[in-house]
Amino acid sequence: MVEITDSLACLFTGEVEERDGNHVVTVPSSEIEHETVTPGETYRVALIQREGGADTASTESAANASPDRDVAGNGAGTSAARTTPTDAAGPPVSEGDVREVTIETLGDKGDGIAKIERGYVVIVPDSQPGDEPTVEITSVRENVSFAEVVGE
């Protein structure tokens, strides 16, 4: 299973875009609302390339999409941002929930990574990209949960 330290502030999928000479990663507004990320603060960021490379893109339906917060920077700790409110409140799952998910990519330890509502991450061991297992949520954190496969 992927080991995630308690110092991890948040985990989400985003795209790096170029805007006016800066490179921008859009941070989901739920990360601001849950106070896992604070505007104006400086953070260390790790980037993991998606399975299939930079040309692979995922889309969310408009019903599941939430407004995001854009954070632009030049790599020197400066940022410019815009905030849009949402009605997101806490993780969209609870321990014991059973869900059907689609594995999008693999984590650094080989576990499957799926996204559900608002970009919330579910880590599923023993799964591969493209799998669509039925899983039971075994552990829930503010920004990520862990699940076990209970059916294919």
Secondary structure as UniProt FT lines:
FT   TURN            6..7
FT   STRAND          16..19
FT   TURN            20..21
FT   STRAND          22..28
FT   HELIX           29..33
FT   TURN            34..35
FT   TURN            39..40
FT   TURN            51..52
FT   TURN            54..55
FT   TURN            62..64
FT   STRAND          68..73
FT   STRAND          80..82
FT   TURN            95..96
FT   STRAND          98..100
FT   STRAND          103..106
FT   TURN            108..109
FT   STRAND          112..115
FT   HELIX           117..119
FT   STRAND          121..124
FT   TURN            129..130
FT   STRAND          134..140
FT   STRAND          144..151
//
